[in-house]
Amino acid sequence: MAAIDLGSNSFHMIIAELLDGELRIVDRLREMVRLAGGLDEQGNLDEASRQRALDCLQRFGQRLAGFPAGAVRAVGTNTLRLARSEGFLQQARQALGHPIEIIAGVEEARLIYLGVAHGMADNDAMRLVVDIGGGSTEVILGRRFQPLELESLYMGCVSFSQRFFGDGKITAKAMKKALLAARLEVQGIEREFRDIGWGEVVGASGTIKAVHEVILANGWSEEGITPAALQRLVEALVAAGEIEKLSLNGLKEDRRAVICGGVAVLLALFEGLRIERMQVSDLALREGLLYDMLGRIRHEDVRERTIGLLGSRYQIEPQQAARVEQTALALHSGVARDWALDDEEARQLLGWAARLHEIGLSIAHNQYHKHGAYLLANCDLLGFSRREQLQLAILVRAHRRKFPLAELAALGEVETRRVRYLAVLLRLAVLLHRSHSDEPLPTPLLSGSEEGLGVHFPEGWLEGHPLTQADLEQESAFLEAVKFKLNVD
Protein backbone atom coordinates (compact mmCIF):
# COMPACT_ATOMS: atom_id res chain seq x y z
CA MET A 1 0.00 0.00 0.00
CA ALA A 2 1.07 3.59 -0.55
CA ALA A 3 -0.03 6.81 1.16
CA ILE A 4 0.71 10.25 -0.27
CA ASP A 5 0.44 13.55 1.59
CA LEU A 6 0.21 16.50 -0.82
CA GLY A 7 0.99 19.20 1.70
CA SER A 8 1.30 22.95 1.30
CA ASN A 9 5.06 22.82 1.82
CA SER A 10 6.18 19.35 0.74
CA PHE A 11 4.87 16.16 -0.81
CA HIS A 12 5.47 12.89 1.03
CA MET A 13 4.96 9.30 -0.06
CA ILE A 14 5.26 6.25 2.15
CA ILE A 15 5.00 2.64 0.95
CA ALA A 16 4.27 -0.28 3.24
CA GLU A 17 3.39 -3.93 2.98
CA LEU A 18 0.99 -5.89 5.16
CA LEU A 19 2.69 -8.84 6.83
CA ASP A 20 0.87 -11.00 9.40
CA GLY A 21 -1.64 -8.23 9.97
CA GLU A 22 1.00 -5.53 10.61
CA LEU A 23 2.35 -2.74 8.43
CA ARG A 24 6.04 -2.72 7.51
CA ILE A 25 7.46 0.42 5.89
CA VAL A 26 9.50 -0.39 2.79
CA ASP A 27 10.08 3.03 1.20
CA ARG A 28 9.72 6.77 1.81
CA LEU A 29 9.96 9.66 -0.64
CA ARG A 30 9.80 13.39 0.13
CA GLU A 31 10.14 16.47 -2.04
CA MET A 32 9.94 20.13 -1.07
CA VAL A 33 7.35 21.60 -3.46
CA ARG A 34 6.17 24.75 -1.58
CA LEU A 35 2.80 24.71 -3.28
CA ALA A 36 1.44 27.37 -0.91
CA GLY A 37 4.12 29.77 -2.12
CA GLY A 38 2.51 29.83 -5.57
CA LEU A 39 -1.06 30.47 -4.40
CA ASP A 40 -2.47 33.99 -4.90
CA GLU A 41 -5.40 35.60 -3.06
CA GLN A 42 -7.83 34.47 -5.78
CA GLY A 43 -6.86 30.84 -5.29
CA ASN A 44 -4.79 30.55 -8.47
CA LEU A 45 -1.56 28.54 -8.54
CA ASP A 46 1.34 30.04 -10.49
CA GLU A 47 2.93 28.05 -13.28
CA ALA A 48 6.19 27.36 -11.45
CA SER A 49 4.41 25.80 -8.45
CA ARG A 50 2.15 23.75 -10.69
CA GLN A 51 5.11 22.41 -12.62
CA ARG A 52 7.10 21.54 -9.48
CA ALA A 53 4.09 19.63 -8.18
CA LEU A 54 3.45 17.78 -11.45
CA ASP A 55 7.12 16.85 -11.84
CA CYS A 56 7.13 15.44 -8.31
CA LEU A 57 3.93 13.47 -8.90
CA GLN A 58 5.35 11.99 -12.10
CA ARG A 59 8.32 10.70 -10.10
CA PHE A 60 5.99 9.32 -7.44
CA GLY A 61 3.89 7.76 -10.20
CA GLN A 62 6.93 5.98 -11.60
CA ARG A 63 7.56 4.39 -8.19
CA LEU A 64 3.91 3.31 -8.04
CA ALA A 65 3.91 1.57 -11.42
CA GLY A 66 2.02 -1.70 -11.08
CA PHE A 67 0.16 -0.77 -7.89
CA PRO A 68 -3.48 -1.89 -8.24
CA ALA A 69 -6.44 0.46 -7.93
CA GLY A 70 -7.32 0.99 -4.28
CA ALA A 71 -3.80 0.31 -3.01
CA VAL A 72 -2.86 4.01 -3.17
CA ARG A 73 -4.42 6.90 -1.26
CA ALA A 74 -3.29 10.42 -2.06
CA VAL A 75 -4.75 13.39 -0.18
CA GLY A 76 -4.43 17.13 -0.67
CA THR A 77 -4.53 19.46 2.33
CA ASN A 78 -4.81 23.20 2.93
CA THR A 79 -3.40 24.69 -0.29
CA LEU A 80 -5.41 22.35 -2.49
CA ARG A 81 -8.48 23.10 -0.34
CA LEU A 82 -8.06 26.78 -1.13
CA ALA A 83 -6.96 26.50 -4.75
CA ARG A 84 -9.25 26.88 -7.74
CA SER A 85 -7.61 23.78 -9.00
CA GLU A 86 -9.90 21.37 -10.84
CA GLY A 87 -7.86 21.66 -14.03
CA PHE A 88 -4.65 21.22 -12.08
CA LEU A 89 -6.09 18.26 -10.17
CA GLN A 90 -6.90 16.48 -13.42
CA GLN A 91 -3.28 16.93 -14.52
CA ALA A 92 -2.06 15.82 -11.09
CA ARG A 93 -4.15 12.64 -11.13
CA GLN A 94 -2.85 11.83 -14.59
CA ALA A 95 0.76 12.40 -13.51
CA LEU A 96 0.38 10.22 -10.41
CA GLY A 97 -1.76 7.58 -12.12
CA HIS A 98 -4.09 7.33 -9.11
CA PRO A 99 -7.01 9.32 -7.64
CA ILE A 100 -6.31 12.35 -5.47
CA GLU A 101 -8.72 13.31 -2.69
CA ILE A 102 -9.03 16.75 -1.10
CA ILE A 103 -9.74 16.41 2.61
CA ALA A 104 -11.20 18.89 5.09
CA GLY A 105 -9.15 20.26 7.97
CA VAL A 106 -10.79 18.11 10.65
CA GLU A 107 -10.29 14.97 8.54
CA GLU A 108 -6.63 15.93 8.17
CA ALA A 109 -6.50 16.30 11.96
CA ARG A 110 -8.06 12.86 12.47
CA LEU A 111 -5.55 11.18 10.16
CA ILE A 112 -2.63 12.98 11.82
CA TYR A 113 -3.78 11.80 15.24
CA LEU A 114 -4.21 8.25 13.95
CA GLY A 115 -0.65 8.23 12.65
CA VAL A 116 0.88 9.73 15.79
CA ALA A 117 -1.11 7.42 18.10
CA HIS A 118 0.29 4.33 16.39
CA GLY A 119 3.79 5.49 17.27
CA MET A 120 3.05 6.10 20.96
CA ALA A 121 2.71 3.87 23.99
CA ASP A 122 -0.83 2.49 24.20
CA ASN A 123 -1.80 4.06 27.54
CA ASP A 124 -5.00 5.73 28.70
CA ALA A 125 -3.56 9.24 29.09
CA MET A 126 -5.19 12.17 27.33
CA ARG A 127 -2.88 13.29 24.54
CA LEU A 128 -2.49 16.69 22.84
CA VAL A 129 -1.18 16.40 19.28
CA VAL A 130 -0.03 19.38 17.19
CA ASP A 131 0.92 19.41 13.51
CA ILE A 132 2.11 22.60 11.78
CA GLY A 133 1.77 22.35 8.02
CA GLY A 134 2.51 24.82 5.28
CA GLY A 135 -0.92 26.47 5.32
CA SER A 136 -2.81 25.05 8.30
CA THR A 137 -2.16 23.82 11.81
CA GLU A 138 -4.03 20.88 13.28
CA VAL A 139 -4.60 20.57 17.04
CA ILE A 140 -6.14 17.39 18.44
CA LEU A 141 -7.01 15.98 21.84
CA GLY A 142 -7.44 12.24 22.06
CA ARG A 143 -7.04 9.11 24.10
CA ARG A 144 -5.41 5.94 22.76
CA PHE A 145 -6.48 5.70 19.08
CA GLN A 146 -9.63 7.83 19.42
CA PRO A 147 -9.48 11.58 18.67
CA LEU A 148 -11.95 13.50 20.84
CA GLU A 149 -11.47 17.16 19.87
CA LEU A 150 -10.21 18.17 16.43
CA GLU A 151 -9.40 21.68 15.20
CA SER A 152 -7.76 23.01 12.06
CA LEU A 153 -6.38 26.54 12.33
CA TYR A 154 -5.73 28.79 9.36
CA MET A 155 -1.99 29.35 9.82
CA GLY A 156 1.13 27.52 8.73
CA CYS A 157 4.87 27.82 8.22
CA VAL A 158 4.67 28.83 4.55
CA SER A 159 1.72 31.22 4.80
CA PHE A 160 3.11 33.01 7.89
CA SER A 161 6.65 33.16 6.48
CA GLN A 162 5.32 34.81 3.33
CA ARG A 163 3.01 37.13 5.24
CA PHE A 164 5.46 38.43 7.85
CA PHE A 165 8.94 37.64 6.50
CA GLY A 166 8.29 37.80 2.76
CA ASP A 167 10.92 40.53 2.27
CA GLY A 168 13.62 38.25 3.66
CA LYS A 169 14.10 40.38 6.80
CA ILE A 170 13.81 38.93 10.31
CA THR A 171 13.07 41.71 12.78
CA ALA A 172 11.73 41.72 16.32
CA LYS A 173 8.76 43.76 15.06
CA ALA A 174 7.89 41.24 12.33
CA MET A 175 8.21 38.34 14.78
CA LYS A 176 5.94 40.15 17.25
CA LYS A 177 3.31 40.70 14.54
CA ALA A 178 3.49 37.07 13.45
CA LEU A 179 3.16 35.88 17.05
CA LEU A 180 0.16 38.16 17.68
CA ALA A 181 -1.60 36.95 14.51
CA ALA A 182 -1.00 33.33 15.51
CA ARG A 183 -2.25 33.98 19.06
CA LEU A 184 -5.50 35.33 17.58
CA GLU A 185 -5.96 32.06 15.70
CA VAL A 186 -5.22 29.98 18.79
CA GLN A 187 -7.47 32.08 21.02
CA GLY A 188 -10.64 30.38 19.79
CA ILE A 189 -9.59 26.95 21.12
CA GLU A 190 -7.58 27.89 24.21
CA ARG A 191 -10.28 27.65 26.89
CA GLU A 192 -11.91 24.45 25.62
CA PHE A 193 -8.62 22.59 25.23
CA ARG A 194 -7.17 23.75 28.54
CA ASP A 195 -10.40 22.86 30.39
CA ILE A 196 -10.17 19.28 29.10
CA GLY A 197 -6.46 19.03 29.82
CA TRP A 198 -3.90 16.41 28.81
CA GLY A 199 -1.16 14.23 30.16
CA GLU A 200 1.33 14.47 27.27
CA VAL A 201 2.00 16.73 24.29
CA VAL A 202 3.27 15.44 20.97
CA GLY A 203 4.33 17.44 17.92
CA ALA A 204 4.36 16.08 14.38
CA SER A 205 5.28 17.49 10.94
CA GLY A 206 8.45 18.76 9.34
CA THR A 207 8.27 22.17 11.02
CA ILE A 208 8.18 20.81 14.55
CA LYS A 209 10.85 18.22 13.81
CA ALA A 210 13.06 20.95 12.31
CA VAL A 211 12.62 23.14 15.40
CA HIS A 212 13.44 20.17 17.63
CA GLU A 213 16.62 19.39 15.69
CA VAL A 214 17.85 23.00 15.99
CA ILE A 215 17.08 23.13 19.72
CA LEU A 216 18.95 19.87 20.38
CA ALA A 217 21.88 20.78 18.15
CA ASN A 218 22.38 24.07 20.02
CA GLY A 219 21.96 22.57 23.47
CA TRP A 220 18.91 24.66 24.38
CA SER A 221 17.02 21.62 25.67
CA GLU A 222 18.06 18.10 26.53
CA GLU A 223 14.63 16.57 25.94
CA GLY A 224 11.78 17.84 23.77
CA ILE A 225 10.78 21.43 23.02
CA THR A 226 10.30 23.86 25.91
CA PRO A 227 9.14 27.51 26.09
CA ALA A 228 12.64 28.63 27.13
CA ALA A 229 14.22 26.81 24.20
CA LEU A 230 11.73 28.40 21.79
CA GLN A 231 12.59 31.87 23.12
CA ARG A 232 16.29 31.15 22.54
CA LEU A 233 15.47 30.15 18.97
CA VAL A 234 13.44 33.34 18.39
CA GLU A 235 16.37 35.42 19.67
CA ALA A 236 18.74 33.60 17.32
CA LEU A 237 16.46 34.17 14.34
CA VAL A 238 16.12 37.89 15.05
CA ALA A 239 19.87 38.18 15.64
CA ALA A 240 20.52 36.78 12.15
CA GLY A 241 18.44 39.63 10.68
CA GLU A 242 17.92 38.05 7.26
CA ILE A 243 16.75 34.67 6.06
CA GLU A 244 19.76 34.43 3.72
CA LYS A 245 22.10 34.86 6.69
CA LEU A 246 20.47 32.17 8.83
CA SER A 247 23.08 29.63 9.86
CA LEU A 248 21.98 27.61 12.87
CA ASN A 249 23.29 24.25 13.96
CA GLY A 250 20.76 21.60 12.94
CA LEU A 251 18.84 23.82 10.46
CA LYS A 252 18.60 22.21 7.03
CA GLU A 253 18.78 24.34 3.91
CA ASP A 254 15.28 23.42 2.69
CA ARG A 255 13.76 24.64 5.98
CA ARG A 256 15.47 28.01 6.14
CA ALA A 257 12.87 29.93 4.12
CA VAL A 258 9.90 28.80 6.25
CA ILE A 259 11.35 28.40 9.74
CA CYS A 260 10.40 31.89 10.98
CA GLY A 261 6.69 31.50 10.27
CA GLY A 262 6.71 28.01 11.77
CA VAL A 263 8.42 29.18 14.97
CA ALA A 264 5.88 32.00 15.41
CA VAL A 265 2.99 29.54 15.08
CA LEU A 266 4.60 27.06 17.48
CA LEU A 267 5.36 29.73 20.08
CA ALA A 268 1.75 30.97 19.91
CA LEU A 269 0.53 27.44 20.61
CA PHE A 270 2.90 27.09 23.56
CA GLU A 271 1.71 30.40 25.02
CA GLY A 272 -2.01 30.03 24.30
CA LEU A 273 -2.29 26.42 25.45
CA ARG A 274 0.34 26.82 28.19
CA ILE A 275 2.41 23.91 26.95
CA GLU A 276 5.37 23.11 29.19
CA ARG A 277 7.11 20.48 27.08
CA MET A 278 6.48 18.86 23.69
CA GLN A 279 7.81 15.52 22.52
CA VAL A 280 8.22 14.90 18.80
CA SER A 281 6.78 12.07 16.71
CA ASP A 282 8.18 10.76 13.44
CA LEU A 283 4.69 9.62 12.40
CA ALA A 284 2.01 11.93 11.01
CA LEU A 285 -0.62 12.22 8.27
CA ARG A 286 0.84 9.73 5.79
CA GLU A 287 1.14 6.99 8.43
CA GLY A 288 -2.41 7.83 9.51
CA LEU A 289 -3.53 7.27 5.93
CA LEU A 290 -1.94 3.83 5.91
CA TYR A 291 -3.62 2.81 9.17
CA ASP A 292 -6.93 4.18 7.92
CA MET A 293 -6.57 2.04 4.78
CA LEU A 294 -5.76 -0.94 6.99
CA GLY A 295 -8.93 -0.26 8.99
CA ARG A 296 -11.01 -0.34 5.82
CA ILE A 297 -9.43 -3.65 4.84
CA ARG A 298 -10.40 -5.00 8.26
CA HIS A 299 -13.91 -3.56 7.92
CA GLU A 300 -13.26 -0.96 10.62
CA ASP A 301 -14.20 1.94 8.33
CA VAL A 302 -14.61 5.18 10.30
CA ARG A 303 -17.07 6.34 7.64
CA GLU A 304 -19.56 3.72 8.82
CA ARG A 305 -19.35 5.13 12.35
CA THR A 306 -19.83 8.66 11.01
CA ILE A 307 -23.00 7.65 9.15
CA GLY A 308 -24.36 5.93 12.25
CA LEU A 309 -23.67 8.96 14.44
CA LEU A 310 -25.42 11.26 11.95
CA GLY A 311 -28.48 9.02 11.96
CA SER A 312 -28.64 9.18 15.76
CA ARG A 313 -27.93 12.90 16.02
CA TYR A 314 -30.64 13.87 13.53
CA GLN A 315 -33.12 11.23 14.74
CA ILE A 316 -33.56 9.46 11.42
CA GLU A 317 -36.15 6.68 11.61
CA PRO A 318 -33.89 3.58 11.58
CA GLN A 319 -36.52 1.17 10.22
CA GLN A 320 -37.26 3.35 7.21
CA ALA A 321 -33.56 3.95 6.55
CA ALA A 322 -32.97 0.18 6.62
CA ARG A 323 -35.90 -0.52 4.26
CA VAL A 324 -34.72 2.01 1.70
CA GLU A 325 -31.11 0.85 1.94
CA GLN A 326 -32.04 -2.79 1.45
CA THR A 327 -34.18 -2.05 -1.62
CA ALA A 328 -31.65 0.41 -3.09
CA LEU A 329 -28.88 -2.19 -2.86
CA ALA A 330 -31.12 -4.87 -4.35
CA LEU A 331 -31.87 -2.56 -7.30
CA HIS A 332 -28.16 -1.80 -7.60
CA SER A 333 -27.41 -5.51 -7.99
CA GLY A 334 -29.79 -5.65 -10.96
CA VAL A 335 -27.97 -3.01 -13.03
CA ALA A 336 -24.46 -2.84 -11.54
CA ARG A 337 -22.86 -4.32 -14.65
CA ASP A 338 -25.11 -2.49 -17.12
CA TRP A 339 -24.13 0.86 -15.62
CA ALA A 340 -20.51 0.06 -14.60
CA LEU A 341 -21.41 0.41 -10.92
CA ASP A 342 -20.07 -2.98 -9.87
CA ASP A 343 -17.52 -1.63 -7.40
CA GLU A 344 -17.59 -1.32 -3.63
CA GLU A 345 -17.33 2.48 -3.70
CA ALA A 346 -20.60 2.85 -5.65
CA ARG A 347 -22.39 0.35 -3.42
CA GLN A 348 -21.20 2.08 -0.24
CA LEU A 349 -22.19 5.52 -1.47
CA LEU A 350 -25.69 4.37 -2.40
CA GLY A 351 -26.14 2.63 0.95
CA TRP A 352 -25.01 5.69 2.92
CA ALA A 353 -27.30 7.99 0.94
CA ALA A 354 -30.23 5.63 1.54
CA ARG A 355 -29.59 5.64 5.29
CA LEU A 356 -29.38 9.44 5.40
CA HIS A 357 -31.98 10.47 2.81
CA GLU A 358 -34.37 11.76 5.50
CA ILE A 359 -31.77 13.69 7.49
CA GLY A 360 -33.29 17.02 6.41
CA LEU A 361 -36.55 16.23 8.23
CA SER A 362 -34.81 17.37 11.41
CA ILE A 363 -35.09 20.91 10.03
CA ALA A 364 -38.44 20.91 8.19
CA HIS A 365 -40.54 18.61 6.02
CA ASN A 366 -40.90 21.21 3.28
CA GLN A 367 -37.98 20.69 0.86
CA TYR A 368 -36.27 18.38 3.35
CA HIS A 369 -34.12 16.93 0.56
CA LYS A 370 -32.50 20.35 0.16
CA HIS A 371 -32.00 20.74 3.91
CA GLY A 372 -30.41 17.29 4.03
CA ALA A 373 -28.04 18.11 1.18
CA TYR A 374 -26.97 21.33 2.93
CA LEU A 375 -26.26 19.48 6.17
CA LEU A 376 -24.20 16.81 4.45
CA ALA A 377 -22.27 19.31 2.33
CA ASN A 378 -21.30 21.39 5.37
CA CYS A 379 -20.94 18.91 8.25
CA ASP A 380 -17.54 17.65 9.37
CA LEU A 381 -17.80 14.05 8.13
CA LEU A 382 -14.85 12.15 9.58
CA GLY A 383 -13.38 9.65 7.16
CA PHE A 384 -14.83 11.29 4.06
CA SER A 385 -12.94 13.18 1.39
CA ARG A 386 -14.49 16.36 0.03
CA ARG A 387 -15.38 14.52 -3.20
CA GLU A 388 -17.17 11.74 -1.31
CA GLN A 389 -18.97 14.28 0.86
CA LEU A 390 -20.12 16.26 -2.19
CA GLN A 391 -21.38 13.11 -3.93
CA LEU A 392 -23.29 12.06 -0.81
CA ALA A 393 -24.90 15.49 -0.50
CA ILE A 394 -25.92 15.49 -4.17
CA LEU A 395 -27.48 12.04 -3.87
CA VAL A 396 -29.60 13.13 -0.92
CA ARG A 397 -30.55 16.31 -2.78
CA ALA A 398 -31.51 14.23 -5.83
CA HIS A 399 -33.62 11.58 -4.10
CA ARG A 400 -36.94 13.36 -4.79
CA ARG A 401 -38.56 16.09 -6.87
CA LYS A 402 -36.61 17.74 -9.70
CA PHE A 403 -33.19 16.43 -10.62
CA PRO A 404 -30.44 18.85 -9.38
CA LEU A 405 -28.63 19.57 -12.63
CA ALA A 406 -26.71 22.55 -11.24
CA GLU A 407 -25.23 20.48 -8.42
CA LEU A 408 -24.33 17.63 -10.76
CA ALA A 409 -22.46 20.10 -12.95
CA ALA A 410 -19.92 20.50 -10.13
CA LEU A 411 -18.73 16.93 -10.73
CA GLY A 412 -16.57 15.62 -13.54
CA GLU A 413 -18.13 13.84 -16.51
CA VAL A 414 -17.53 10.30 -15.26
CA GLU A 415 -18.64 11.17 -11.71
CA THR A 416 -21.77 12.88 -13.01
CA ARG A 417 -22.83 9.76 -14.88
CA ARG A 418 -22.22 7.50 -11.88
CA VAL A 419 -24.02 9.77 -9.42
CA ARG A 420 -26.95 10.20 -11.79
CA TYR A 421 -27.38 6.42 -12.07
CA LEU A 422 -27.11 6.00 -8.29
CA ALA A 423 -29.66 8.79 -7.80
CA VAL A 424 -32.15 6.99 -10.06
CA LEU A 425 -31.81 3.84 -7.94
CA LEU A 426 -32.20 5.80 -4.70
CA ARG A 427 -35.28 7.63 -6.03
CA LEU A 428 -36.94 4.32 -6.92
CA ALA A 429 -36.14 2.81 -3.51
CA VAL A 430 -37.55 5.83 -1.67
CA LEU A 431 -40.65 5.84 -3.88
CA LEU A 432 -41.36 2.14 -3.27
CA HIS A 433 -41.20 2.72 0.50
CA ARG A 434 -43.19 5.94 0.57
CA SER A 435 -45.78 4.37 2.92
CA HIS A 436 -43.10 3.60 5.57
CA SER A 437 -44.72 0.18 5.79
CA ASP A 438 -43.20 -3.20 6.53
CA GLU A 439 -45.28 -4.75 3.74
CA PRO A 440 -42.90 -6.95 1.73
CA LEU A 441 -42.08 -5.69 -1.76
CA PRO A 442 -41.25 -7.72 -4.84
CA THR A 443 -37.79 -7.04 -6.22
CA PRO A 444 -38.46 -5.82 -9.76
CA LEU A 445 -36.36 -7.02 -12.65
CA LEU A 446 -34.22 -4.22 -14.10
CA SER A 447 -32.68 -3.66 -17.50
CA GLY A 448 -30.38 -0.69 -17.80
CA SER A 449 -29.13 1.22 -20.82
CA GLU A 450 -26.98 4.33 -21.10
CA GLU A 451 -29.97 6.69 -21.04
CA GLY A 452 -32.76 4.61 -19.57
CA LEU A 453 -34.04 1.96 -17.20
CA GLY A 454 -36.65 -0.73 -17.59
CA VAL A 455 -38.45 -1.76 -14.38
CA HIS A 456 -40.51 -4.95 -14.55
CA PHE A 457 -42.89 -5.86 -11.70
CA PRO A 458 -44.70 -9.19 -11.26
CA GLU A 459 -47.94 -9.34 -13.21
CA GLY A 460 -50.81 -7.63 -11.41
CA TRP A 461 -48.69 -6.06 -8.65
CA LEU A 462 -48.94 -2.47 -9.90
CA GLU A 463 -52.70 -2.75 -10.37
CA GLY A 464 -52.94 -3.69 -6.70
CA HIS A 465 -50.84 -0.66 -5.70
CA PRO A 466 -52.34 2.30 -7.61
CA LEU A 467 -50.56 4.93 -5.48
CA THR A 468 -47.17 3.44 -6.33
CA GLN A 469 -48.20 3.27 -9.97
CA ALA A 470 -49.11 6.98 -9.91
CA ASP A 471 -45.79 7.82 -8.20
CA LEU A 472 -43.88 5.91 -10.88
CA GLU A 473 -45.69 7.80 -13.64
CA GLN A 474 -44.75 11.09 -11.99
CA GLU A 475 -41.17 9.88 -11.56
CA SER A 476 -41.03 9.05 -15.26
CA ALA A 477 -41.91 12.69 -16.01
CA PHE A 478 -39.20 14.00 -13.62
CA LEU A 479 -36.55 11.84 -15.27
CA GLU A 480 -37.70 12.64 -18.79
CA ALA A 481 -36.87 16.28 -18.04
CA VAL A 482 -33.20 15.24 -17.73
CA LYS A 483 -33.36 13.04 -20.84
CA PHE A 484 -33.58 9.76 -18.94
CA LYS A 485 -36.21 7.24 -19.97
CA LEU A 486 -37.98 5.22 -17.26
CA ASN A 487 -40.09 2.34 -18.60
CA VAL A 488 -42.30 0.55 -16.06
CA ASP A 489 -44.44 -2.52 -16.69
RALINHU-V411208 format. One record per backbone hydrogen bond with DSSP energy under -0.5 kcal/mol. CO is the residue of the C=O (numbers start at 1). NH is the residue of the N-H. If there is no record, write none. Layout:
# RALINHU-V411208
co->CO nh->NH
co->CO nh->NH
This chain:
# RALINHU-V411208
co->1 nh->16
co->2 nh->73
co->3 nh->14
co->4 nh->6
co->4 nh->75
co->5 nh->7
co->5 nh->12
co->6 nh->77
co->8 nh->36
co->9 nh->33
co->9 nh->34
co->10 nh->7
co->11 nh->31
co->12 nh->5
co->13 nh->29
co->14 nh->3
co->15 nh->26
co->15 nh->27
co->17 nh->19
co->17 nh->24
co->19 nh->22
co->22 nh->19
co->24 nh->17
co->27 nh->15
co->29 nh->13
co->31 nh->11
co->31 nh->33
co->34 nh->37
co->35 nh->38
co->36 nh->39
co->38 nh->40
co->38 nh->46
co->40 nh->43
co->43 nh->84
co->44 nh->40
co->46 nh->50
co->47 nh->51
co->48 nh->52
co->49 nh->53
co->50 nh->54
co->51 nh->55
co->52 nh->56
co->53 nh->57
co->54 nh->58
co->55 nh->59
co->56 nh->60
co->57 nh->61
co->58 nh->62
co->59 nh->63
co->60 nh->64
co->62 nh->65
co->64 nh->67
co->68 nh->71
co->71 nh->2
co->73 nh->4
co->74 nh->101
co->75 nh->6
co->76 nh->103
co->77 nh->81
co->78 nh->82
co->79 nh->83
co->83 nh->85
co->85 nh->89
co->86 nh->90
co->87 nh->91
co->88 nh->92
co->89 nh->93
co->90 nh->94
co->91 nh->95
co->92 nh->96
co->93 nh->97
co->93 nh->98
co->99 nh->74
co->101 nh->76
co->101 nh->103
co->102 nh->386
co->104 nh->108
co->105 nh->109
co->106 nh->110
co->107 nh->111
co->108 nh->112
co->109 nh->113
co->110 nh->114
co->111 nh->115
co->112 nh->116
co->113 nh->117
co->114 nh->118
co->116 nh->119
co->117 nh->120
co->121 nh->123
co->125 nh->144
co->126 nh->199
co->126 nh->200
co->127 nh->129
co->127 nh->142
co->128 nh->202
co->129 nh->140
co->130 nh->204
co->131 nh->133
co->131 nh->138
co->132 nh->207
co->133 nh->157
co->134 nh->158
co->134 nh->159
co->136 nh->133
co->137 nh->153
co->138 nh->131
co->139 nh->151
co->140 nh->129
co->141 nh->148
co->141 nh->149
co->142 nh->127
co->143 nh->146
co->145 nh->147
co->146 nh->143
co->149 nh->141
co->151 nh->139
co->153 nh->137
co->153 nh->155
co->156 nh->160
co->157 nh->161
co->158 nh->162
co->159 nh->163
co->160 nh->164
co->161 nh->165
co->162 nh->166
co->165 nh->168
co->168 nh->243
co->169 nh->171
co->171 nh->175
co->172 nh->176
co->173 nh->177
co->174 nh->178
co->175 nh->179
co->176 nh->180
co->177 nh->181
co->178 nh->182
co->179 nh->183
co->180 nh->184
co->181 nh->185
co->182 nh->186
co->183 nh->187
co->184 nh->188
co->185 nh->188
co->186 nh->189
co->186 nh->190
co->187 nh->191
co->189 nh->193
co->190 nh->194
co->191 nh->195
co->192 nh->196
co->193 nh->197
co->200 nh->128
co->201 nh->279
co->202 nh->130
co->203 nh->281
co->204 nh->132
co->205 nh->209
co->206 nh->210
co->207 nh->211
co->208 nh->212
co->209 nh->213
co->210 nh->214
co->211 nh->215
co->212 nh->216
co->213 nh->217
co->214 nh->218
co->215 nh->220
co->215 nh->221
co->216 nh->219
co->225 nh->278
co->226 nh->230
co->227 nh->231
co->228 nh->232
co->229 nh->233
co->230 nh->234
co->231 nh->235
co->232 nh->236
co->233 nh->237
co->234 nh->238
co->235 nh->239
co->236 nh->240
co->237 nh->241
co->240 nh->242
co->241 nh->170
co->242 nh->245
co->243 nh->246
co->248 nh->251
co->250 nh->252
co->252 nh->255
co->252 nh->256
co->253 nh->256
co->255 nh->258
co->255 nh->259
co->256 nh->259
co->258 nh->262
co->259 nh->263
co->260 nh->264
co->261 nh->265
co->262 nh->266
co->263 nh->267
co->264 nh->268
co->265 nh->269
co->266 nh->270
co->267 nh->271
co->268 nh->272
co->269 nh->273
co->270 nh->274
co->270 nh->275
co->278 nh->225
co->279 nh->203
co->284 nh->288
co->285 nh->289
co->286 nh->290
co->287 nh->291
co->288 nh->292
co->289 nh->293
co->290 nh->294
co->291 nh->295
co->292 nh->296
co->293 nh->297
co->294 nh->298
co->295 nh->300
co->296 nh->299
co->301 nh->304
co->301 nh->305
co->302 nh->306
co->303 nh->307
co->304 nh->308
co->305 nh->309
co->306 nh->310
co->307 nh->311
co->308 nh->312
co->309 nh->313
co->310 nh->314
co->311 nh->316
co->312 nh->315
co->316 nh->318
co->317 nh->321
co->318 nh->322
co->319 nh->323
co->320 nh->324
co->321 nh->325
co->322 nh->326
co->323 nh->327
co->324 nh->328
co->325 nh->329
co->326 nh->330
co->327 nh->331
co->328 nh->332
co->329 nh->333
co->330 nh->334
co->331 nh->334
co->331 nh->335
co->332 nh->335
co->332 nh->336
co->335 nh->339
co->336 nh->341
co->336 nh->342
co->337 nh->340
co->341 nh->343
co->343 nh->347
co->344 nh->348
co->345 nh->349
co->346 nh->350
co->347 nh->351
co->348 nh->352
co->349 nh->353
co->350 nh->354
co->351 nh->355
co->352 nh->356
co->353 nh->357
co->354 nh->357
co->356 nh->359
co->358 nh->361
co->359 nh->362
co->360 nh->363
co->360 nh->364
co->365 nh->368
co->367 nh->370
co->367 nh->371
co->368 nh->372
co->369 nh->373
co->370 nh->374
co->371 nh->375
co->372 nh->376
co->373 nh->377
co->374 nh->378
co->375 nh->379
co->379 nh->381
co->380 nh->382
co->381 nh->384
co->385 nh->389
co->386 nh->390
co->387 nh->391
co->388 nh->392
co->389 nh->393
co->390 nh->394
co->391 nh->395
co->392 nh->396
co->393 nh->397
co->394 nh->398
co->396 nh->399
co->397 nh->400
co->403 nh->405
co->404 nh->408
co->405 nh->409
co->407 nh->410
co->408 nh->411
co->412 nh->416
co->413 nh->417
co->414 nh->418
co->415 nh->419
co->416 nh->420
co->417 nh->421
co->418 nh->422
co->419 nh->423
co->420 nh->424
co->421 nh->425
co->422 nh->426
co->423 nh->427
co->424 nh->428
co->425 nh->429
co->426 nh->430
co->427 nh->431
co->428 nh->432
co->429 nh->433
co->431 nh->434
co->433 nh->436
co->442 nh->444
co->445 nh->456
co->447 nh->454
co->449 nh->452
co->451 nh->485
co->452 nh->449
co->453 nh->487
co->454 nh->447
co->455 nh->457
co->455 nh->489
co->456 nh->445
co->458 nh->461
co->460 nh->464
co->462 nh->465
co->465 nh->469
co->466 nh->470
co->467 nh->471
co->468 nh->472
co->469 nh->473
co->470 nh->474
co->471 nh->475
co->472 nh->476
co->473 nh->477
co->474 nh->478
co->475 nh->479
co->476 nh->480
co->477 nh->481
co->479 nh->482
co->479 nh->484
co->480 nh->483
co->484 nh->486
co->485 nh->453
co->485 nh->487
co->486 nh->488
co->487 nh->455
